[in-house]
């Protein structure tokens, strides 16, 4: 399960300082050219079908006490994997299919309705993650959402980038071939073309529609709660804790790690799904790879302390007084390093590597 909260500058249709109209227009892209009966309307926490104008008004009129330069709304993307969608379809229709086109219109409506129900569960989790009194469920939020069934390759995706590089090399060789007529160059071109990333017979490029199950949901949620008395920002740098606000102690912050993990767990629980390792949320970490297996046992708090404090925590929890001779040797080596004339950074790195080797060996029971 992939869940993302978009940064304001990355929103389709502009930022989130003004109206949500441009974003709503963008989210109607799959309805262009369809009859009204075939269009997928917006929905909210309590209503299954909402027109664009009503959806936009719900967000734009919920901005009390928000300044001109304040964020007015945020966009979430909820994107199950192909296998998760396949499992959802099987559980609700009894059919195992690789594409929505294999389902009848009524069956697609059933799946669509179920994805809406799951989205409402996600928004319950979103609300609770703020830990704010009076914000207990999605009913305390103002949001509209849209189910989409198609996705296209984007310019920043690895396969698209690599294909553009291949295309540039092919173009250069074709120019050389025109000049020289060398048949070896022609063969090089053919060999290079064979390395293109493809989807079926199509070369993957920006804008190419992705095959298979691509159902996902976009949610546009107001910064204010439904009573317009509490501001809620998932972009707050705080991961939770009591803060002073207008002279009162309030819980502030939004823990993205906790939220994304809970969203995946809710799907697994709701639909009795056994996720693959690649479908489970993995916490991002910037710690040194040499201490990764060790650092994982210390949780979020240790990871936030930085390398120096992390090493201290590891020594305390893992070594517990062992390897005193080795550590003493390292301390002696560090003292010696300060006295040597070699480049400081190289020597410091050598000392760090030695320490990490010892710590890693301790964690692995060596």
N, C-alpha and C positions, 0 to 999 in steps of 0.2 A: 504494500500500500504506500503510495507516494502522496504526501500532503505538503503543500507549500503556501506560505503567506508572502505575496509579492511585495517587493519594495515599491514605494510610491512612484519613483522615477521609471520603473519598469512596467507600469500599467499600460495596457493597450488603450489608446484614445486619450492619453495625457495623464497628468498627475491627479492626486486626490484632494486638491485644495479647493476645488469648485464643485460643479454639478457632476453627478454620476451619469449624465445623459450619454456622453461619448462612449463610456465603458459599456452601457446598456446597448447602444447601437452596435458596438463591436460584437457583443455576445449574441446578437441576432443573426450573425453571418450564416448560420446553417439553415435559417428559415427563408432566406432570399430565394424567390422563385417558386416557393411551395404554396399550395392552397392553404387557407386558414385551418382547415381540419387536419392538415398534416404538420402544422407548425408545432414546435415545442415551446410552450409559453413559460414564463418565469413562475416561480413558486416561492412561498415563504414558510415560516414555521407552522402556520396553521391553514394556509390556503394553497390548494394544488395548482390553480391556474390564475395568473395575474398578468395583465397587459403591461407593456413597457412603460407607458405613461404613469400608471399607478405605482409600478415598482420604483421608478426614478423619484417620484414625489415622496415616497415613503422614506427614502434616504435624504433627499435634499431638504425636506421639511423637519428633519430630526437633528438640527444643528445648533440648538440653543447653547449659548455661552462658548461657542467655537469661533475663534477669530478668523480673519481673512486668510492668514497664512497657516492655519492649523489643518492637520489632516482631518478630512470629513468622513472618510470611509476607507475600508481596506478590502482587498480581494484574496480569497482563499481558493486554492485548486485542490480538489480531491480526485485522485487518479488511481483507481485499482489497476493491478496488472492484468494482462490478457487472461492468465489462468484464474485470477480472482473473479473476473467477469464471467468467464466460462463456468465456474463453479456456481456463481449466483444464478445464472440462467438455468443450469441443470437443477438446482434446488427449487426453483420457482415454476419451471415449465416441464421438467422431466426430460428435456432435450439437451444433447451434447453437441453443440455447434461451434464452428470457428468464426462465424460472422453473423451479425444481426440480420442480414438479408435472408438467412435460412429460417427465420422465424416469421410467423404470421403477424399482421398488424396488431391483433389483440395480444399476442404473446409479447411483442415489443412493448406494448403499453404496460403489461404486468411488470416487466423488468424495469422499465422507466419509473414506475410507481415505487418499486422496492428500493431503487437507488435514491429516490427522494426521501424515503423513510430513513435510510442509512445516513443521508446528509443531515437530517434533523438530529440524529444521534450525535453526529460529529459536532453540531453547533451546541448541543448540550454540554459536550466535553469542553468546547471552546469557552463557553460561559463560565463553567466551574473552574477552569484553569486560572482565572483571574483572582480567585479567592476573595471576592468582594461581596460584602453583605448586600443582599438585594439583587444579586446577579447569580441566580442558581441554575438556570437552564436557558435553552434557546428562546423560550417565551419571553425572557427579559431582554432580548436583543431585538434590533430592527435589521432585517436582512432580506434580500431577494437572491434567488439562485437559478441556475439554468443547467440542464443536463445536455451535454453535447456527445455526439457519437463519432465524430471524425477528428483526426489530428494529422498535421502535416509536418514533414521534416523542416527544422529551422536552420538558419545559416550558421548557428553556433554549435551544432551537433557534430561530433567527431567524424562520422561517415561523410557528412557534407563537406567539411573542411578538407578531409583527405582527398575526396574526389575532385575538389577544386584544384588542389595541388597537382593531382595526376593530369587533369585537363590542361593546366598550364604547361606541364612538361610535354604532353602530347602536341600541343600547339607549337612549341619550340622545335620539336623534332620534325613536324610537318613542314615548317619553314626551311629547315635544313635539308629535308628531302627534296623540296622544290629546287633548291640551289644546286644540290650535288647529284641527285638522282641515284644515290647509293642505296642498293637493295637491302643492305644490312640495317640501314636506318629505318626502312619500311618495316622490317621484322621487329625492330625495337619498339616501334609504335604499336604494332599488334600485341606484343607481349605486355606493353604498358596498359593498353586498353583492357586487357584481360584481368587487370588488378582492380578495376573499378568496383566499388561496393554497389551491389544491386539488390533490388527488391523484385523478385521474379525476373523479368527481362528489362526492367526499367533501371537506369542508372539513378542512384539516390542523389537528389539535389534539393535545394531550398524550395519549399512549396509542394513537393510531391506528397500526396496523401499516403498515410501509413496504412498497411493492410491489417486485417484481423480485428479483434475487439479493441476498440479505442474509446469506449464510454468513459466519460469523466464529468465532473461537476465544477462549475465556477460559482463562488458565493461572494456577493458584495454585501458587506456588513458595516453598519453605521459605527462611527466612533463613540457616539452616545448610546447609553442604554435606552430602553423604551420610555422611561419616565424623563429622560433628558437631564438627569441629576448626577449621573456618574459617567466619567470619560474612561473609555477602555481602549488601550493601545497595545496590540500584540508586538509592537516594535520597541516597547520599553526595554532599555538595557538591563534593568533589574530582573532577576529570575525569581523574585518573590521576597517578601519581608515587610516589616512594618515601617511605614514612612509617615512623616508629619505632613498633613495636608489641611490647610485652613485651621490650624490649631488642633486637629484631631489625628489620632493614630489610625492609619488605614493600611490595608494590605496592598502592595503595589508590585507590578511586574507580571511577566508572562513567561512560563517555562516551556520553551519550544520542544526541548527533548522529551519532557513528560507528555506534552500534547500529542506529538507525532506518534509516540509509542502507544498511547491510549487509543488513538484513532485506529491503528492497525489491530490492536487487541480486541477492540469492539467489533470489527468486521469478523475476525476469527470466531469470536464467541457467538455473535448473532447468527452466523451462517454455518457454524460448525466446520470451519475451514482450517486445514493444517497447512500453514504457510511454508514456502521454501525459504531457505536461508536468505536468498536475494530479495525476498519480499518483506523481510522483517526490518524494522527501522534500526539502523546502526548509528550510535551516537558519534558525531564528528569529534575528532580530537587532533590537536596539533602537537602532541608530545613526541619526543624523540622515538623513532621506531624501535630502538634498542631496548627501551623500557616499556614499550606498549603492552606486552603480555603481563608485565608486573603491575603497571599503573592501572589497568582495568579494574583491579580489585578495590581501588580506593574511591571510585565514584566521582560525581561531579565536583565536589568540593576540592579534592586533591588536584583535579585537572585544571581548576581555575587558578591555582596558586602560582603557576609558572614553574619553570624547570628547577630552579634552586630549591623551592619549597617542596616540590614533588620528590626530589632526591632525598631530602631530609625525611619526608614521610615514609619513603621506601626503606631507608636505613633503619628507621625506628620500628616499623611494622614487620618487615621481612627478615632483616638481619638479626634483630633482637640480641645484640652483643656478640654475635658470631663474626668470624673473619676479622677479628681485631688486628691481627698481624698484617693482613693484606691492606686494610684501611690505613693502618699506621704507615705502611710503606708508601701508600699513595700520598698521604699528607707530607711525608718526607720528600717525595718526588716533587710535589707542588712547591714546597719551599725551595728546592733546588732549582726549579724552573725559573723562579724570579731572579736567580743569580746568573743564569746563563745568558749568552748574547744572541742565541738563535731567535728567530721570529716568535714573538709571544703567542700569537694565535695558534700556530702549529703545535707548540708544546702544550698549551692548555687543552687543545683537542685531544692530544695523546693521553693526557691525564684523565679526561672525561671518558674516553673510550675504554680505558682500563677499568675505571669505576663501573661503567655500564656492563662490561663483561662479567665482573664479579657479581653485580646485582642480578643479572640475567641468570647466571649459573645458580645463584641461591634460589631464585624463583622456580627453576626447573629441577631443583633437588640434586644438583651436581655436587 
